[in-house]
Each structure stands twice: as structure tokens, then as C-alpha cells.
Amino acid sequence: MALADPAGCAKGGEDNNPFPDIIELNVGGQVYITRHPTLVSVPGSLLWDMFTQKNVRSLARDSKGRFFVDRDGFLFRYILDYLRDRQLVLPEHFPERGRLQREAEYFVLPELVKLLAPKLSEQNSLGDDPCQSDPEELSPGGDTARSLASAPPGAVSGAATTEGRRAGFITIGYRGSYTLGRDSQTDAKFRRVARIMVCGKTSLAKEVFGDTLNESRDPDRPPERYTSRYYLKFTFLEQAFDKLADAGFHMVACNSTGTCAFAHEQTDDRIWTSYTEYVLYRE
């Protein structure tokens, strides 16, 4: 049995238009409601191709009859905003610029791709970008960073290299366990760290850890919101500290707790569990 038209959609005004005027979209699980003229406002784009064809039944739909697009539902809001007024307006400290550019390429929006791409000056250095929401390219220390490229080695202080970076805290924590025998002099048998947790602002966590940050437990988290559900794809604390140090963070506090979880009746070996957190800050 064929699926019905999306619920709540009004009929189109033109007899030869098989699409309703109001269209419901399911993009990666996110539901959007917009007008048909908005979706076809850029001739030659992917959405224009989809919603100007005559065979409506060839388009994928979800269980409720909404047109389905298998792309990033969070980033599609910016694609839709661009289709409405041809302007690119991103939130402050937007860390998904590269991913949004990839989405613009997928939807065949060349002008949006140009707005998202960093411009190069005649000297092949990064120039000013028309979008006022990218802190990396328009940070107060941007000019300083560009001028440091031609400076001799050793002439740049550590403080100057971190100028313009966003300040904030990142907390990493891990739970470990080890076995200790009856003789306190016996070497403890440590088990590997199962998972390194990351707490802090989403934009900072993504900036520091990049692709090594596992976001599966808190997907599509807005950049300026805080989370305590991220964890790292590796289990070496030193690797996490290296990334934080490279990003200009330094440790300001740490704490740890330990509990005897189990004692073997015959050997008196005790299994201890511990949880440790490190709080790091960048000015």
C-alpha cells in the first residue's frame, strides 16, 4: 500500500505541480517543515532536482510519509536557512564549518560552498572571510598568527602562540582497577583503562580531540552547550595530555577516589577500583 502524503501538507497552487506547497522533510531523523518554493529556490541543486521531478513516488519516505534525506539533520538547518534568504549566518564559535561545507557540496550549492571555504590572498595566506561567525579565522590574534609564520625560530613566546584561542575548562576522567596481594610489597597488577571520559563545552572538546572524540552517546550537541557524555577513542592518558598541552591547556586540579570492590577468600588478593579526574584550563 502506498504511503499517504505527509501529514498537514497543503496542496500546491499549480495543477502541473505534483508536490504540495507545504512539505515535511525527515533529514537524518530531524523533521523540518518548509515551503516547496524554498526547496527549489536554487536551480540545479540536489533539492531542486528532487522536488521538480514529476515522479513523486521515486523519492524516499519515512514511515509517516515524510520525504526522507539521509544526511546530517543538525546541519541541515543551515542549508535551509541559506535557501530562504541566500545568506550564511552561523552561531558564535561554530566548530562544524568543514562538515557544513561538505553538506553544501552534497546538496550542490556552489555559492554556499564558496562562503564556507577560507579565502586565500595573493600571498596564499588566509584572508578575511565574509562569515562573521567563525572564531578561528576572525579571532583577535589572527593577524598576529599570520605574522608569526615569517618570524625566526625561537622568536615567538608561548603566550603569543596561544593568543586568540577561546578560554575554557576541560575535565577528563577515567575509571581503573588493580589487584593487590596480601604482601603490601608485592607489585600491584593493573588492568587497562577502559575509557577516558571528556566533560566540557562541545566546541572546545571537538577542537582539542578532533576525530578521536567519540560523540555517539551525545550526537548533534550544539557547540556552546556543555556535555559530560563524550569519551575518547583511545585509552592512553598521556595521549590525551599531549593533545591538551598542544592546544594550550594546563592542569589546575585533580582528584581521585579508590574503593576495595572484592577480596578473594583464599589468596586475600584485593581488587581495587579507582576513579580519577583531571581539570585543565586554557586562558
C-alpha positions as CSV (number, residue, x, y, z in Angstrom):
1,M,0.0,0.0,0.0
2,A,1.4,3.4,-1.0
3,L,2.2,5.9,1.7
4,A,0.0,8.9,2.0
5,D,1.2,12.4,1.5
6,P,2.9,14.0,4.5
7,A,0.5,14.9,7.3
8,G,-0.6,18.5,7.4
9,C,0.7,19.4,3.9
10,A,-1.3,21.8,1.8
11,K,-2.0,21.2,-1.9
12,G,0.1,23.1,-4.4
13,G,-1.3,26.1,-6.2
14,E,-0.3,24.9,-9.7
15,D,-2.1,22.0,-11.4
16,N,1.0,20.6,-13.0
17,N,3.0,20.6,-9.7
18,P,2.7,17.1,-8.1
19,F,4.2,18.5,-4.8
20,P,2.2,20.3,-2.1
21,D,3.0,23.8,-1.1
22,I,4.0,22.8,2.4
23,I,6.5,19.9,2.6
24,E,7.6,17.9,5.6
25,L,11.2,16.6,5.5
26,N,12.9,14.0,7.6
27,V,16.6,14.7,7.4
28,G,18.7,12.2,9.4
29,G,15.9,11.9,11.9
30,Q,15.3,15.6,12.3
31,V,11.9,16.9,11.0
32,Y,11.7,20.1,9.0
33,I,8.6,21.8,7.6
34,T,9.1,24.3,4.7
35,R,7.5,25.5,1.5
36,H,8.1,23.9,-1.8
37,P,9.4,27.2,-3.4
38,T,12.1,27.3,-0.8
39,L,13.4,23.8,-1.6
40,V,13.6,24.6,-5.4
41,S,14.9,28.2,-5.0
42,V,18.4,27.2,-6.3
43,P,18.1,25.7,-9.8
44,G,20.4,22.8,-10.4
45,S,20.8,21.9,-6.7
46,L,20.1,18.5,-5.4
47,L,16.8,19.6,-3.7
48,W,15.8,21.3,-6.9
49,D,16.3,18.1,-8.8
50,M,14.3,16.1,-6.2
51,F,11.3,18.4,-6.0
52,T,10.9,19.4,-9.6
53,Q,10.6,15.9,-11.0
54,K,7.2,14.5,-12.0
55,N,7.5,11.1,-10.4
56,V,6.9,11.8,-6.7
57,R,6.8,8.1,-5.8
58,S,10.5,7.7,-6.7
59,L,11.5,9.8,-3.6
60,A,12.2,8.0,-0.3
61,R,9.8,8.5,2.5
62,D,9.7,7.5,6.2
63,S,7.0,5.6,8.0
64,K,4.9,8.7,8.4
65,G,5.1,9.7,4.7
66,R,7.6,12.5,5.1
67,F,10.2,12.9,2.4
68,F,13.5,11.4,3.7
69,V,17.0,12.6,3.1
70,D,19.8,10.6,4.6
71,R,22.1,13.5,5.7
72,D,23.1,15.3,8.9
73,G,19.9,16.5,10.4
74,F,21.6,19.1,12.7
75,L,23.5,20.8,9.9
76,F,20.5,20.8,7.5
77,R,19.0,23.8,9.4
78,Y,21.8,26.0,8.0
79,I,21.2,24.6,4.5
80,L,17.5,25.5,4.8
81,D,18.3,29.0,6.1
82,Y,20.6,29.6,3.2
83,L,17.8,28.5,0.7
84,R,15.4,31.0,2.3
85,D,17.4,34.2,2.1
86,R,20.8,33.4,0.4
87,Q,22.8,34.5,3.4
88,L,25.1,32.5,5.7
89,V,24.6,33.2,9.4
90,L,26.3,30.8,11.8
91,P,26.4,30.8,15.6
92,E,29.4,32.1,17.5
93,H,32.2,29.6,18.0
94,F,30.8,27.3,15.3
95,P,33.1,24.2,15.0
96,E,31.3,22.3,12.2
97,R,32.4,24.6,9.4
98,G,34.2,21.9,7.5
99,R,31.3,19.4,7.8
100,L,28.8,22.1,6.7
101,Q,30.9,22.8,3.7
102,R,30.7,19.1,2.9
103,E,26.9,19.2,3.2
104,A,26.8,22.2,0.9
105,E,28.8,20.2,-1.7
106,Y,26.4,17.3,-1.4
107,F,23.4,19.5,-1.9
108,V,25.1,21.1,-4.9
109,L,25.1,24.7,-3.6
110,P,28.3,26.2,-5.1
111,E,27.7,29.7,-3.7
112,L,27.3,28.4,-0.2
113,V,30.5,26.3,-0.6
114,K,32.4,29.5,-1.6
115,L,31.1,31.3,1.5
116,L,32.3,28.4,3.7
117,A,35.7,28.0,2.1
118,P,38.5,30.1,3.6
119,K,39.7,32.7,1.1
120,L,43.3,33.0,0.0
121,S,45.1,36.3,-0.5
122,E,47.7,36.9,-3.2
123,Q,50.3,35.7,-0.8
124,N,48.4,32.5,-0.3
125,S,47.6,33.3,3.3
126,L,44.2,33.1,4.9
127,G,42.3,36.3,4.3
128,D,39.1,37.7,5.8
129,D,36.0,35.6,5.5
130,P,32.6,37.1,4.9
131,C,31.0,34.9,7.5
132,Q,31.3,36.7,10.9
133,S,30.7,33.5,12.9
134,D,33.9,31.6,12.6
135,P,36.2,32.4,15.6
136,E,39.2,30.5,14.2
137,E,39.6,32.8,11.1
138,L,38.4,36.0,12.7
139,S,39.9,35.7,16.1
140,P,41.7,38.8,17.6
141,G,45.0,37.0,17.3
142,G,44.5,36.1,13.6
143,D,46.8,38.8,12.2
144,T,49.4,38.0,14.9
145,A,49.4,34.3,14.0
146,R,49.9,35.1,10.3
147,S,52.8,37.5,11.0
148,L,54.4,34.8,13.2
149,A,54.8,32.5,10.2
150,S,57.7,34.5,8.9
151,A,59.3,35.0,12.3
152,P,62.7,33.3,13.0
153,P,62.6,30.1,15.2
154,G,62.7,30.8,18.9
155,A,61.5,34.4,18.5
156,V,57.9,33.6,19.5
157,S,56.9,33.2,23.1
158,G,54.5,30.6,24.3
159,A,51.9,33.2,25.3
160,A,51.9,34.7,21.8
161,T,51.2,31.4,20.1
162,T,48.0,30.9,22.1
163,E,46.7,34.4,21.6
164,G,43.2,34.5,20.3
165,R,42.2,31.0,21.5
166,R,38.9,30.6,23.4
167,A,39.3,30.2,27.1
168,G,37.6,27.3,29.0
169,F,37.8,24.2,31.1
170,I,38.0,20.6,30.0
171,T,37.8,17.7,32.5
172,I,38.9,14.2,31.6
173,G,38.3,11.3,33.9
174,Y,38.9,7.6,33.9
175,R,38.0,4.5,35.9
176,G,40.6,1.9,36.5
177,S,41.2,-1.2,38.6
178,Y,44.1,-3.1,40.1
179,T,44.8,-6.2,42.2
180,L,46.9,-6.0,45.3
181,G,48.1,-9.1,47.2
182,R,48.4,-9.8,50.9
183,D,52.0,-8.6,50.9
184,S,52.0,-4.8,50.5
185,Q,55.4,-5.1,48.9
186,T,54.0,-7.2,46.0
187,D,53.7,-5.4,42.8
188,A,50.1,-4.4,42.0
189,K,48.6,-5.9,38.9
190,F,47.0,-3.1,37.0
191,R,44.2,-3.5,34.4
192,R,44.0,-1.3,31.4
193,V,41.9,1.9,31.5
194,A,38.6,1.0,29.9
195,R,37.5,4.5,28.8
196,I,38.6,8.1,29.2
197,M,35.6,10.4,29.6
198,V,35.6,14.1,28.5
199,C,33.5,16.8,30.1
200,G,33.3,20.4,29.0
201,K,32.0,22.7,26.2
202,T,31.3,20.8,23.0
203,S,33.2,23.3,20.8
204,L,36.4,23.1,23.0
205,A,36.3,19.3,23.2
206,K,36.0,19.0,19.4
207,E,38.8,21.5,18.8
208,V,41.2,19.6,21.1
209,F,40.4,16.0,20.3
210,G,39.0,16.2,16.8
211,D,38.3,12.8,15.2
212,T,39.5,11.0,18.3
213,L,36.4,12.2,20.2
214,N,33.6,9.7,20.3
215,E,30.3,11.6,20.2
216,S,28.0,8.6,19.8
217,R,26.4,9.0,23.2
218,D,25.6,12.7,22.7
219,P,25.2,13.3,18.9
220,D,24.4,16.7,17.5
221,R,25.2,18.5,20.7
222,P,25.1,22.3,20.0
223,P,28.6,23.8,20.0
224,E,28.1,26.1,23.0
225,R,26.4,23.6,25.2
226,Y,28.2,21.5,27.9
227,T,28.3,17.8,27.9
228,S,29.7,15.0,30.2
229,R,28.9,12.1,27.8
230,Y,31.8,12.2,25.4
231,Y,34.7,9.8,25.6
232,L,38.0,9.2,23.6
233,K,38.6,6.5,21.1
234,F,42.0,5.8,22.7
235,T,42.8,4.7,26.3
236,F,46.2,6.3,26.9
237,L,46.1,9.3,29.3
238,E,49.5,10.5,28.0
239,Q,48.0,10.8,24.5
240,A,45.1,12.9,25.9
241,F,47.5,15.1,27.9
242,D,49.6,15.6,24.7
243,K,46.6,16.9,22.8
244,L,45.6,19.2,25.6
245,A,49.1,20.6,26.0
246,D,49.4,21.2,22.3
247,A,46.1,23.1,22.5
248,G,47.4,25.4,25.3
249,F,45.7,23.8,28.3
250,H,47.4,23.3,31.7
251,M,46.2,21.3,34.7
252,V,44.6,23.3,37.6
253,A,43.2,20.5,39.7
254,C,42.8,16.7,40.0
255,N,41.2,14.3,42.4
256,S,40.9,10.5,42.8
257,T,38.9,8.0,44.8
258,G,39.6,4.3,45.5
259,T,37.4,1.5,46.8
260,C,38.1,-2.1,47.6
261,A,35.5,-3.8,45.4
262,F,36.4,-7.5,46.1
263,A,38.6,-9.7,48.3
264,H,39.5,-13.3,47.3
265,E,38.8,-15.6,50.2
266,Q,41.7,-18.0,49.6
267,T,44.5,-15.7,48.5
268,D,43.4,-12.4,50.2
269,D,44.0,-10.6,46.9
270,R,42.0,-7.5,46.8
271,I,40.7,-5.8,43.7
272,W,40.5,-2.1,44.0
273,T,38.6,0.3,41.7
274,S,39.5,3.9,41.3
275,Y,38.1,7.0,39.5
276,T,40.4,9.9,38.7
277,E,39.6,13.3,37.2
278,Y,41.9,16.0,35.9
279,V,40.7,19.6,35.4
280,L,42.5,21.6,32.7
281,Y,42.1,25.2,31.8
282,R,43.2,27.5,28.9
283,E,43.3,31.2,29.4
